[in-house]
Amino acid sequence: IGLPAAAAHNSPHPQAQARAGLGRTGRRPLRSTSMFCCGGGKGEREKLLADGTLESDGGILGIGKQRRYFDVVLVAPLLDPESQGEEEVREIQTKRLDVIRALRAANLDVRKFTEKKETDDDTSPRAQYFLIGASEDLLKHSAGSFGLEKKVAEKYKPKGLRDTTSYYEEYSYGNDDRFERDVEGGGGFFTSLERIRAVFHIIEGPDYEDPGCAMQDLDKLVADGVFKSYFTLVDHVRLEALKESWIYASPLTAPPIDMIRDYLGEKIALYFAWMNLYTGYLGLLALAAIIPTVYGWFTDQDRFYDNSLVPLYGVGAIIWAQLFIEHWKRKQASYAFMWNTEDFEDEEVLRPEFRRYVRSLKQNWESKYGSDGDGGCTDPKVADFVQGAWTRAGFINVPEDDEELKKVVPAVEYFSERAVRFRFFVSSLVTLLLVGVIVFVSLLILGLRAWIQKYYKPGYEGYPEDAFDFSAYAPAIAGTLNAIFIRIMSLLWAYLGLWLNDYEMHRTDTQWEDAYIWKTFAFQFINSYITTIYIGFVQPLEVPSPLINDREGQPLIDHCVLKQDGSGTDCMEAIAVQTASLVIVGQFSRYLSAAIPAAMLAFKKWRNPPPEQATVTSQVTAQAHRATFGGTYQEYLEMVIQFGFVAMFAVAFPLGAVVCYFTNILEKRSDAAKVALLSRRPKYLGAQDIGSVLGLLELVATLSVLTNGLILYLSCEAYWAYFPASWSDSSGNKFWILVCTIVLEHLVLSGKTFISLSVADTPQWVLEEKARAAMRVDVNKTKTNSSEKEKRMKDYEKRREAVALNMDQDDVVDDDMEF
């Protein structure tokens, strides 16, 4: 079985070689539709559905005698009729039995065992575990049905490829010799990740796509309480290799991206590739950030944060941000090509939640109006089954008069795009409303800080001389209130954001994640930057508050902190302190959030060391007690917010790059441990790129030109010193400095745009390999048709030699001939 056996533990694993796949142009073999990919025919399915039991622990509930690989586990909570009620328990048991029957009908194997507490006093059961596996032949049928990308054997690789470049093709059933076996993982035909993909396709695949699939929505079953959770089992051989080369390696070591991809999928591998590149670029920026800081310390220790090198560093940070983005675009394109995931989003399957909701709406409709009733529904119906296919451009239906397509194209779940746009409008409206509430309350808190600073200072306008000086603690009071408010809104968004994203009815996981990242970034942007933006761009202008008035009824005017010599305000100090505190506290809290779970796990292992000879059941239960991996989108959002502080407020706190670099060095390893050791192994997470995160990076890089320019113009005295003193009059009017700042801002923006346009998004070697792949396709077509062409040519030559012409004799021309 695919579970780690003793032999697998004891056998030495070879060093993992670099893995990469080669994309192809036009190489899409036809998939067989005449074969049941998942299970047998109708009679066999009915027989299996009629038979089944959950009584015996450890009994094989599947069929067949081939070698089985168990990679997926369902966790079922124990039912208590006394606390839950007999009717509820009976309903859940019935649903569980229906699920197991459906899995059996799909030809899957299921083995059940019950976990018991390991103390002598208490041996009561804790949970039931259902191990789901499949025979190798069933896995091959499944892999062939959805086009699993598999590594081609060395002897079938096209000539002329790099030695380090592997070649991937879509697996087709019955063509096993063309593909490599999983030598590193025990000698089976599929790797553990490939098996997981194939098994989940059998479990969750729709019946119209593969007639024998079980069509079970595991997330819905967990939400309904039928099962507690589900997860995939660890591949110990590959995990040990990752521990040696990645998790326990030096923090400065580059992660083995191809090995991560083979174990966890493209989405997680791309995150660590992006994180590694970003951290490397941060190291370069950190070296540059030390220069203006040291220079300022030796020239003016009291105002070291405001010196003549700070503006130059700001320009460098903007160029740095764009160079990083362009470098990642090229790296991302290389990975997509090597792993053959360039068309992943075109072929991505519908989310089970999307299919379930469409079916639910259709069933409710038919129960209310009948299958043929209109009931006043809009045209087209909001939810229905329609012959066609979903693409990036939307739903492409089969024309009514195209009988040939109607015979082969199945009816799939359809949800009106007009209804989707309406739901997106409602969701965006709610998000903007919430952002508006954050801005309003944050401005009130900042206004309260200005009020306390002005009127609660001893001796000012009737405030007693011996009273407590609240003005000195006004920033702390406002900061505490703002932190509490931010925490409350973050907890609210944790639920509301997910609900809004589900409400929008996204078809695929990629679309769902991209939409959630954009909405959450809009929320976090205001949550994270509102006070910094206010101090950097509003306080220097001394704009009257629109929300709070002073005691005379006039709008309250807020201003920056006073200089130490009392000669005026120092807005550069205010924004430098604000940015530094947010960056340092934010990075420290991020590191603690990752380090604390690791420390708790280490302490737990120290208190309760695992047995030397671990059984299969103990390994399964140990993995079940780990946390569920929440996905990469939250990690990306944290990094984008960090990227914003480093790029958008570069001139305010240059050392932010140094702080973020060292925390990211630690974060790389803590994230690796969290994904591979502290969390359950997730199911396959595919991707062709980092999605909407790239758009957010582009947005932040563009905003950094504006924000750094405004900070320099409004607050940086060293920047003003670059211009003649006459350009700044006694009233503080700096018109010509503003004009020059706008010109410089446009020049920097033009340079940023030039870099974006001049650096190709796709490396030249990728373009060359794509061209060669197209040539190979043409050669294969030529070989296929060459024998037929040769036969036609021989027939032509025979007919030509057999024709006898007499040019001296006229042919018969009748009047009945038409012309």
ABEGO torsion letter per residue (X at the ends): XABBBAAAAABBBBBBBBBBBBBBBGBBBBBBAABBABEBBAAAAAAAAABEBAABBGBBABBEABBBBBABBBBBBBBBAAAAEAAAAAAAAAAAAAAAAAAAAAGBBBBBBBBBBABAABABBABBBBBBBBBAAAAAAAAAAAGBBBBBBAAABBBGBBAABBBBBBBBBGAAAABBBBAAAGGBABBAAAAAAAAAAAAABBAAABAABAGBBAAAAAAAGABABBBBBBBAAAAAAAAAAAAABBAABBBBAAAAAAAAEAAAAAAAAAAAAAAAAAAAAAAAAAAAAAAAAAABAABAABBAAAAAAAAAAAAAAAAAAAAAAAAAAAAAAAAGAAAAAAABBBBAAAAAAAAAAAAAAAAAAEAABAGGBBOBBABBBBBEBBBAAEBBBBBAABAAAAAABBBBBBBBAAAAAAAAAAAAAAAAAAAAAAAAAAAAAAAAAAAAAAAABBGBGGBBAABBBAAAAAAAAAAAAAAAAAAAAAAAAAAAAAAAAAAAGBABAAAAAAAAAAAAAAAAAAAAAAAAAAAAAAAAAGBBBAABBBAAGBBBBBBBBBBAAGAEBBAAAAAAAAAAAAAAAAAAAAAAAAAAAAAAAAAAAAABBBBABBBAAAAAAAAAABBBBAEAAAAAAAAAAAAAAAAAAAAABAAAAAAAAAAAAAAAAAAAAAAAAABBBBBBBBBABAEAAAAAAAAAAAAAAAAAAAAAAAABAAAAAABBAAABBAAGBBAAAAAAAAAAAAAAAAAAAAAAAABBABBAAAAAAAAAAAAAAAAAAAAAAAAAAAAAAAAAAAAAAABBBBAABBBBBBAABBX
